[in-house]
Amino acid sequence: MPRSVNHVASRAKRKRILKLTRGYFGARKNVWTVAKNTWEKGLTYAYRDRRNKKRAFRSLWIQRINAAARLEGISYSVLMGKLNKAGIEINRKVLADLAMNNPVAFKAIVDKVK
């Protein structure tokens, strides 16, 4: 008796992954093994970079706060220390947004902790 294999399911799986790799360069888009490896590696990069994105944004917020704080005559580390000591709980994302888009409010916060 001939061996029975589920060609419908395996073909559907291959089609699904080849559809996901559409737009890749060269054999990465249409050769099954290359496309599968590329797609799997892409998932790994996506997982890693979701975490790296958080790091990058925190770094950006710190740079913006530092630049705005130095215009007020205080460094980032001193500002954050004084904010903590004063009990003002404001996160870096909001503080950086104030520094960029509302310098008057940022100046008021700096004056309050000075």
N, C-alpha and C positions, 0 to 999 in steps of 0.2 A: 504494500500500500504506500502511495506517495506521501512524503512529509507535508504536513499542512502548516503553512505560515500565514500570518495575518497581514497580507500585503496592503490592505486598505488602511490599517492603522499605522503601519510603518511609513507608507507613502504620505499619509496625512501629517505625521510628525515631521518628516523631512520638509514637506511643503511649508509647514508653519515656521520652521527655523530659517529656511531659505527666504521666506517672506520678510522675516525680521532682519535679515542681513542685506536686504535690497539697498543699494546705494553705496555699499562697501567697494573698495578698489580691487580690480583684478579677480583672481580666483576666490577671493574671500566672499564674493557674493553668490557664486554659482556652483562651486565644487563642494560637495556635501561635507567631507571631513574637514576641509579648511574652514568652511563657513561655520560649522559647529564649534570648532576650537576657538575661532575668532569671537563668536557670540558668547561662549562661556567665559572667555577672558574679559569681554566687555562687561559682563555681570560683576566680575571681581573688581574691575576698575570702578564701576558704579557704586558698589558697596563701600569701597575704600574712600572714594571721593565725596560721598555724602558726609563723611566724618571730617575730611580735609576742608570742606567748604565751611564748616562751623569754625575751624581754626582760622581760616583765612579772613572770615568776617570779623572775628574777635580782634585779630591783629589790625584790621582796617579801622575798627572803632577806636582802638587804643591810640593809633596814629592820629586820628582826627581829634580826639580829646586832648592829646598832648599838644598838638599844634594850636588849638584854641586856648588851652590853659596857659601856654607860654606867651600868648598875646596879652593875657591878663597878669603876667609876671609871676607865674607859679608853674612848677613842673608837674608832670602827670602823676608821678609817685607820691609827691607831697599832697596833691589835690585828692587823690584816692584815699590816702591815709587820713586826711582831715575830714573827708566825707564820712568815712567809717567811724571816726571818733565823734563826729557830730550826730551820728545816728540817722543820717540821711540815706535811705535805702533807694537808690536809683541805679538801674543797671547800665552797663556800658553802651548798649544799643540805643537806649533813649537819650543818654548823655551825649553820644556822638551825633544823634539826630538834632538835638538842641544846638550843639556847637555849630553844625552846618547850616541849619535852617532858621534858627532863632537865637542869634548871638546875645540879644538883650536878656533872655531868660537864662542863658548859660552864664552870663556875667553876674546875674543876680544870685545864682547858686554859688559861684566862686566867692562873691562878696560875703555871702552868708557864712561860709566856712573859714574865711581869712581871719 
